[in-house]
Amino acid sequence: MVAAPTLLYVTQVAPYRDGPAGVHGVLDQSATAVAQLADTAGLAFHRVTDVRTLESSELAASRIVVLFTIGETPWSVDQRTVLLEGLRSGRMSILAVHSATDACYAWDDYVTVVGARFDGHPWTQWCTLDVLEPSHPAVSHLGPTWRWHDEVYQFRDLRPDAQVLLSARGVELGAGAHTAITTDSGSSVEGHADASNDLAVGRAHPLSWCFTEGAGRVFSTSLGHFPHAWESQDYLRHMAGGLEWLTTVDFPPPPPRTVVRF
C-alpha cells in the first residue's frame, strides 16, 4: 500500500529577537482540527512543536506544510532551503495560519513563503469581511460578506501578486487603520479595485489571500486566534477550502490588479 502524502503541522512559539513571544493557548485545539482536515483530505498528519527536532528529509517529504508559528522560528539553513525549493518546485504547498506572518524576521525570504509581514493588530472585534473571490473554495461557502470576531491584523510588504480572498473594512476599524498596504515596489495594492467602495478608496484590510511561487501554491489566513474559530463550521470550511485549493483545485490565475497610488 502506498503511504498517504503528509501534512506537516508546525506549531512553534519562539522568542523574537528583542523579547519573548508569549503564549498561543489555542495551538493544541487547532491541532485537533487540522488533524481532522488532513484525514478528510487523505493526508497523513504529523505535528511538530520544535523544528529543531525535524529532519530535513521529513520536511522535504511533506506535501503540505501548515505554519501556525510566531517569533523567530529556528529553521536551519538547510531547512530553509528545503522549504523554498520544495515550494518553488511544486512538490510542497504552504498553508499559513494566523500569526505565521509574525515570524522569521531574520529570514528575508520568509515573506516569499507566507506573502506578507505582520504589522500589528490594533483591534480585536467583530467586523464585516468582504468576500472578494466567491468562486475560490476557501470562501465559496460564504455569502458576499462574513461577520467575524478575531484579532484584526495589519500587514506590510504584501506580495503584489497575492490574490486577496477576504478583507475587513477600514471604516469599521476606526482610528489607526492603514490607508493602504505598502508593497516592495512602494505602491499600494488592495485586491480588486471594483470589489467594493472600501477597496476602491484603498482602505480595505486583506486578511486572507493566496498566490503561487514558482510551481507551488500558498494559502494564508490571518484568522484563528480564538478557540471559537476552531469550533466554527464556517472557519473550518475556510481552512478546508484553502487546503483543497493547495492540493486539487485548478483555480484560474488572478486577473490584472488595479494599483492605487498615494
C-alpha positions as CSV (number, residue, x, y, z in Angstrom):
1,M,0.0,0.0,0.0
2,V,1.3,3.4,-0.9
3,A,1.6,5.7,2.1
4,A,-0.6,8.8,2.1
5,P,1.2,12.1,1.5
6,T,2.0,14.0,4.7
7,L,0.6,17.2,6.1
8,L,3.2,18.6,8.5
9,Y,1.7,21.0,11.1
10,V,4.3,23.3,12.7
11,T,3.1,25.0,15.9
12,Q,6.1,26.7,17.4
13,V,6.2,29.8,19.7
14,A,9.7,31.1,19.7
15,P,11.2,34.3,21.1
16,Y,11.5,37.4,19.0
17,R,15.0,38.9,18.6
18,D,14.0,41.6,21.2
19,G,12.0,39.6,23.7
20,P,9.5,36.7,24.3
21,A,6.6,36.0,22.1
22,G,4.2,34.9,24.8
23,V,1.7,32.0,24.5
24,H,-0.8,31.0,22.0
25,G,-3.2,28.8,24.0
26,V,-5.2,27.7,21.0
27,L,-2.5,25.6,19.4
28,D,-3.5,22.2,20.8
29,Q,-7.1,22.8,19.9
30,S,-6.1,23.8,16.4
31,A,-4.0,20.7,16.0
32,T,-7.1,18.5,16.7
33,A,-9.0,20.4,14.0
34,V,-6.1,20.3,11.4
35,A,-5.6,16.6,12.0
36,Q,-9.3,16.1,11.1
37,L,-8.9,18.3,8.0
38,A,-5.9,16.3,7.0
39,D,-7.7,13.0,7.4
40,T,-10.6,14.3,5.3
41,A,-8.2,15.3,2.6
42,G,-6.5,11.9,2.5
43,L,-3.3,13.2,4.1
44,A,-1.3,11.7,7.0
45,F,-1.0,14.2,9.9
46,H,2.3,15.0,11.7
47,R,2.7,17.8,14.2
48,V,6.0,19.4,15.1
49,T,6.3,21.8,18.0
50,D,10.0,22.5,17.6
51,V,11.6,22.5,14.2
52,R,15.0,21.7,15.7
53,T,13.7,18.1,16.1
54,L,12.6,17.9,12.5
55,E,14.8,16.1,10.0
56,S,15.3,17.9,6.7
57,S,14.3,14.7,4.9
58,E,10.9,14.7,6.8
59,L,10.3,18.3,5.7
60,A,11.3,17.5,2.1
61,A,8.8,14.6,2.0
62,S,5.8,16.7,3.2
63,R,3.2,17.5,0.6
64,I,1.6,20.3,2.7
65,V,3.4,22.4,5.4
66,V,0.9,24.2,7.7
67,L,2.5,27.0,9.7
68,F,1.0,28.3,13.0
69,T,4.1,29.9,14.2
70,I,5.2,33.2,15.9
71,G,8.6,34.7,16.7
72,E,12.0,33.6,15.3
73,T,11.2,30.0,14.3
74,P,14.7,28.3,14.5
75,W,14.7,26.9,11.0
76,S,18.2,25.7,10.0
77,V,19.8,26.9,6.8
78,D,19.2,23.5,5.3
79,Q,15.5,23.5,6.3
80,R,15.0,27.0,4.8
81,T,16.5,25.7,1.5
82,V,14.2,22.7,1.6
83,L,11.1,24.8,2.2
84,L,11.9,27.3,-0.6
85,E,13.0,24.6,-3.1
86,G,10.1,22.3,-2.3
87,L,7.6,25.2,-2.7
88,R,9.1,26.5,-6.0
89,S,9.3,23.0,-7.5
90,G,5.6,22.3,-6.7
91,R,6.4,19.3,-4.5
92,M,5.2,21.3,-1.5
93,S,2.5,23.8,-0.7
94,I,2.2,26.1,2.3
95,L,-0.8,26.9,4.4
96,A,-0.1,29.9,6.8
97,V,-2.4,30.3,9.8
98,H,-3.0,33.4,11.9
99,S,0.3,34.5,13.4
100,A,2.5,32.8,10.8
101,T,3.1,36.2,9.2
102,D,4.5,37.4,12.6
103,A,7.6,35.1,12.4
104,C,11.1,34.7,11.0
105,Y,12.0,38.4,10.7
106,A,15.7,37.4,10.5
107,W,14.9,35.3,7.3
108,D,14.4,37.7,4.4
109,D,12.9,35.2,2.0
110,Y,10.2,34.2,4.5
111,V,7.9,36.7,3.1
112,T,8.0,34.6,-0.1
113,V,6.7,31.7,1.9
114,V,3.7,33.5,3.6
115,G,3.1,36.5,1.3
116,A,3.3,39.5,3.8
117,R,4.7,40.7,7.0
118,F,2.7,41.3,10.2
119,D,2.4,45.0,11.1
120,G,0.4,45.0,14.3
121,H,-3.1,44.1,15.4
122,P,-4.7,47.3,16.9
123,W,-8.1,45.8,17.0
124,T,-9.9,42.7,18.4
125,Q,-13.5,43.0,17.5
126,W,-16.5,41.9,15.4
127,C,-16.1,43.2,11.8
128,T,-17.5,42.6,8.3
129,L,-15.3,40.7,6.0
130,D,-15.9,41.2,2.3
131,V,-15.6,38.0,0.2
132,L,-13.6,39.1,-2.9
133,E,-13.3,35.9,-4.8
134,P,-16.5,34.0,-4.2
135,S,-15.6,31.1,-6.5
136,H,-12.4,30.2,-4.5
137,P,-13.0,27.1,-2.4
138,A,-11.7,28.8,0.8
139,V,-14.6,31.3,0.7
140,S,-17.2,29.8,-1.7
141,H,-19.4,28.6,1.2
142,L,-19.8,32.2,2.4
143,G,-22.1,34.9,1.1
144,P,-20.9,38.3,-0.1
145,T,-19.9,39.2,3.5
146,W,-19.0,37.3,6.7
147,R,-19.4,38.7,10.2
148,W,-16.4,37.5,12.3
149,H,-14.8,38.2,15.6
150,D,-11.0,38.0,15.8
151,E,-7.7,39.8,16.1
152,V,-7.6,42.0,13.0
153,Y,-4.1,42.1,11.6
154,Q,-2.4,44.8,9.6
155,F,0.3,43.9,7.1
156,R,3.2,45.3,5.2
157,D,5.1,44.0,2.1
158,L,2.0,42.2,0.8
159,R,3.1,40.5,-2.5
160,P,1.7,42.4,-5.5
161,D,0.6,39.0,-7.0
162,A,-1.4,37.9,-3.9
163,Q,-5.0,37.2,-4.7
164,V,-7.0,38.7,-1.7
165,L,-9.9,36.5,-0.7
166,L,-11.2,38.2,2.5
167,S,-10.8,41.8,3.5
168,A,-12.0,43.8,6.5
169,R,-13.5,47.3,6.2
170,G,-11.3,50.1,7.4
171,V,-14.3,52.3,8.2
172,E,-15.3,49.7,10.8
173,L,-11.9,49.5,12.3
174,G,-11.6,53.2,13.2
175,A,-8.6,55.3,14.1
176,G,-5.2,53.8,13.3
177,A,-6.2,51.9,10.2
178,H,-3.7,52.0,7.5
179,T,-5.0,53.6,4.3
180,A,-3.1,51.1,2.1
181,I,-0.8,48.1,2.1
182,T,2.8,49.1,1.1
183,T,4.5,46.6,-1.3
184,D,8.1,46.2,-2.0
185,S,7.7,48.4,-5.1
186,G,6.3,51.3,-2.9
187,S,2.8,51.1,-4.4
188,S,-0.5,50.2,-2.7
189,V,-2.4,47.1,-3.7
190,E,-5.7,46.2,-2.2
191,G,-7.3,43.3,-4.0
192,H,-9.5,44.3,-7.0
193,A,-10.5,47.9,-7.0
194,D,-14.0,47.2,-8.1
195,A,-14.8,44.7,-5.4
196,S,-16.3,47.3,-3.1
197,N,-16.2,51.0,-2.5
198,D,-13.9,50.4,0.5
199,L,-11.4,48.7,-1.7
200,A,-11.7,51.4,-4.4
201,V,-10.5,54.1,-2.0
202,G,-7.7,51.9,-0.7
203,R,-8.8,51.3,2.8
204,A,-9.5,47.6,2.9
205,H,-7.5,45.3,5.0
206,P,-6.6,41.9,3.5
207,L,-7.0,39.1,5.9
208,S,-6.7,36.0,3.7
209,W,-5.0,35.5,0.3
210,C,-3.4,33.0,-2.0
211,F,-0.6,33.1,-4.6
212,T,1.8,30.9,-6.5
213,E,5.5,30.8,-6.0
214,G,7.2,29.0,-8.9
215,A,5.1,25.8,-9.4
216,G,4.0,25.8,-5.7
217,R,0.9,27.3,-4.0
218,V,0.4,29.2,-0.8
219,F,-2.8,29.9,1.1
220,S,-2.8,32.3,4.0
221,T,-5.5,33.2,6.6
222,S,-4.8,35.6,9.5
223,L,-7.9,34.4,11.3
224,G,-7.9,31.8,14.0
225,H,-6.7,33.4,17.3
226,F,-9.6,32.4,19.5
227,P,-10.9,28.9,20.4
228,H,-14.3,29.7,18.8
229,A,-12.7,29.7,15.4
230,W,-11.6,26.0,15.7
231,E,-15.2,25.1,16.6
232,S,-16.8,27.2,13.8
233,Q,-18.0,25.3,10.7
234,D,-17.5,28.4,8.6
235,Y,-13.9,28.8,9.7
236,L,-13.1,25.1,9.4
237,R,-14.6,25.2,5.9
238,H,-12.5,28.2,5.1
239,M,-9.4,26.2,6.2
240,A,-10.6,23.1,4.3
241,G,-11.2,25.1,1.2
242,G,-7.7,26.5,1.4
243,L,-6.3,23.0,1.7
244,E,-8.4,21.9,-1.2
245,W,-7.0,24.7,-3.4
246,L,-3.5,23.7,-2.4
247,T,-4.0,20.1,-3.3
248,T,-6.6,19.6,-6.0
249,V,-8.3,22.6,-7.5
250,D,-7.2,24.1,-10.8
251,F,-8.1,27.6,-9.9
252,P,-7.5,30.2,-12.6
253,P,-4.8,32.8,-12.0
254,P,-5.8,36.2,-10.7
255,P,-6.7,38.9,-13.2
256,P,-4.6,42.0,-13.5
257,R,-4.7,44.3,-10.5
258,T,-5.5,47.9,-10.2
259,V,-2.8,49.7,-8.3
260,V,-3.9,52.7,-6.1
261,R,-1.1,55.1,-5.5
262,F,-1.0,57.7,-2.8
